[in-house]
Amino acid sequence: MNLSEVRIVLVEPSHPGNIGGAARAMKTMGLDDLAVVNPGRFPDPQAQWRAAGAQDVLESTRVYGTLDAAIADRHWVIGTSTRSRRIPWPLNNAAAVAAEVLERLPTQRVAILFGRENSGLSNQELQKCHCHLVIPANPQYSSLNLAMAVQVVCYELFKQVDGASPGNASIEGSNWDRAPATTAATEGLLAHFEQVLIDSRFLDPENPGQTMTRLRRLILRIVPDETEVQMLRGILKQLQKPHRSRVPAAPEK
């Protein structure tokens, strides 16, 4: 098993050296799919210098304008985070998440997100993730350099691959009867849900509360397959029909 289906995504890195450092960290652990979203400076000589012998990874790095575009074809998305949340999200350490990644490969495409050097991933970005990954560290000084954080996670993945025995397919892997839904398909389902909830007046768009956040957490936690997403959207379309038929009549002239 290889790690070619794991994409490392750096969200708005400000220092090009960290992009090069991440590329080097990835290559030493057998990963080669690097994406950056709205980098401060890239390409840049400092990225080339920090990449050292990983120029091939750096040169194949894809630049995206939005996070949605960077993860649209992914089936399972992991966000690295140290922040506590008002609404808890599935959370685990790097070793445990790496083990689950291997269970999902090679039938699912995975993305691991790393946030900005000074502020990490935003709450909105973290809500796009199926689970959150935390790297345990000294509570008195828990800040990791971006490239170092990438190295730790890639190392855990490499360890899992190195120690994995063949034939450990998971229920959600090769034995499943449908391919998992991509992130783009799941986002489409959630947008559809939101519109139906607004149309039915279940959700007040001016004061939505945490309804969509909790619904998002539910959908991401179950990781629906592509057929399940299509089925749910078909149900939602049928539920929308009565609301569409309630168009007010034009006033008489």
N, C-alpha and C positions, 0 to 999 in steps of 0.2 A: 504493500500500500504506500502511495506517495501523498504529498500534501498539495498537489497542484490545484485542487478545488477549494483551497482556503485562500481568501483574499484579505490582505492586510490593508485597512483603509485609514489614512491619516486625515483628520478633518481640520482644515485651515491651519496647518503648521506654519509658524511665523519664521522659523530659522531653517534655511536650506540644509545646514549641516545635519539636522535631525532626520531629514529625508534620506540623505546619504547613509547616515548611521543606521537607520531602519533597514535600508536595502542590504547593508552588510550583515546585520543581525539575522535577517531572513535567510540569506544565502548560506550562512554557516549552519543553519538548521534545516535546510532543504526546502524552503519556500521560495516562490519566485513571482507571485502575483501581488504587486504593490499598486495601490491607487491613492491619489491625493485629491482632496476637495478644496478648491480655492486656496492654493498655497500662497504665502506671502511673496516668495521669490523661488521660481523653478521654471526651467533649468537654471542652474547656478554653479559656478566653479567650486563653491564650498560643498555642495552636494557631491560633486565628482570626487573631491578630495577625501571626504569622509567615507565614501563608498568603498574605497580601496580596491579590493579584487572583485567587488560585486557590481562592476560597470554594466554587465548584461541585465541585471535586475533593474538597475536605475534607468537604463535606456529604454526598457520596455514598460516603465511606469506610465500608467494612464492618468490623465488629469481630467477631473470632472468639475462642472460648475455647481452642482448640487449633490447633497448626500443621497437623495432619492435616486438619482441617475447612477451613482456608484454602486448601489446595492439592489437595483431593480431586478437583476437576474439571480439574486441569491435566495436560497430557501430558508436559511437559518442565520440570524444576525445576532452577534454578541457585542455588547458595549462595555468597555472598560470604565470603571467608575469607583470613586471613593466617597461619593456624597450619599448621605442618608436621604430617604424619600418619605414623603407623607403617605403615599400609597405604595406599599412594598411591592417589589418586582422579584421574580426568580433570580437568586443571587448565589454565586459559588466562587471558590478560589480557582486559580489558574489550572491546577492539576486536575480538579474535578471537571472543569469545563473542557479541558483538552481530551479527557476520556470520552466525554459525550460527543465531541467533534468527530473522533475516530469512529464512533458507532454510526454516525450519519454519513460518513464517507464510504464509498465514492458516489453514492446515489443522490447526495444532496450537495449543493454548493453553499459554502459558508463564507461569511464576512466577519472580521473582527475589527471593531472600530476603536480608534484612539483619538482623543480629543486634543484641544489646543494646549500649548505648553503652560499657559497661565490660568486657564479656567476649565479645561477638560471638555467633556461633552455637555451640551445644554440638556435641560429636562425634556424638551421636545425631541431632541435627537435620541436620548435614552429610551423614550417611549416607542421608538421604531424598532427596538431590539427585543428579541425573544427572551434573552436573559442578560444579566449583568455579571461582569467578571471583576473580582477584586484581588489585588496582589497584597497579601499581608505584609506589613512593614512596621518599623518602629513607630509607635503612636506619637512620640515626641518629635519625630521628623519623618513623615511618611511620603514625602514628595520624591517621585522618581523622574529622572530625565526621560523624555519621550522615547528616544532610541533604546534606552535601557529597559523601559517597560515592554517595548516590542521584543527585545531579546529574551526577557523572562518568559513571556507567553509562547514565543516560538520554541524555546528550549523545552517547555512542558509538552508541546505538541511533538517535538522530535523524540523525547523520551517515550511517549506513548506509542509512537510508530515503531521505535526500536524494540520495544518490549511486547508489541502486540503479536498475538498468535493468529494464524489464518483461520477463516471460517467463523469468526465471531460476529456474524451479521445480526443486526438488531431487528426488532419487529418493525420499526419505522424505516428500515433500510431496504435491502433487496427483497424482503419477503412481502412488502406492502404492494397492494394491487394497483395503486395510482401514484404518479409522481407528486411530490409535495408542491404546494403552491409557491410561486415566486413572491418576493417582497412586493413587486409591482401589483400582482394579482391581489395580494392581501390588503394593500393600501386601497385598491379599488373597491374591495368589499367593505372596508371600514368607512370610506367616503359614502358609499351607497347606504349603509346602515344609518349614518348620520342624517342623510337627506330624508330617509323614510321616517326617522324619529322626529325630525322637524315638521315634515308634512302632516304627521299624525298628531302633532302638538304634544307628543310625549316629552320632547326636548325643546326648551326655550333657547333659541340661539343667542339671545341677549344675556341669559344667565344659565349656561349649560352645566355648571357645577363640575363634578368629576365623572359624569356618566360616560362620556366617550373614553376617558382615560381608563376606567375600569373595564369597559367593553373591549378596548384595545388589548389590555392585559389578558383578558379571557381568550380572545382569538389567538394571540401570539403564544399563549401557554399551551394550547391544544395543537398548534402547528397543523392546520388543515391541509389536505391534499388538494390538487387542482380541481378534481371532480366535486369535492365538498364545497369549495368556493363557488363554483358554477351553480351548484344546486341552491346554495343560500341566496345567491344573487337572483336566481329564477324565482324563488319564494318572495324576495323583496319586491321584484317587479310586479308580481301578482298583487301584493299588498298595496302597492302604489296606485293601482287602477282606480279604486273608489275615490281616492283623493283627487286624481286628475279629472275625474268626471264631474267634480263639484265646482267647475269653473262658473263664477257668477254670470248671470245673463246680462247682456248689454242693456243699459237703460233705454227706455222708449223715447223716441224723439217726437 
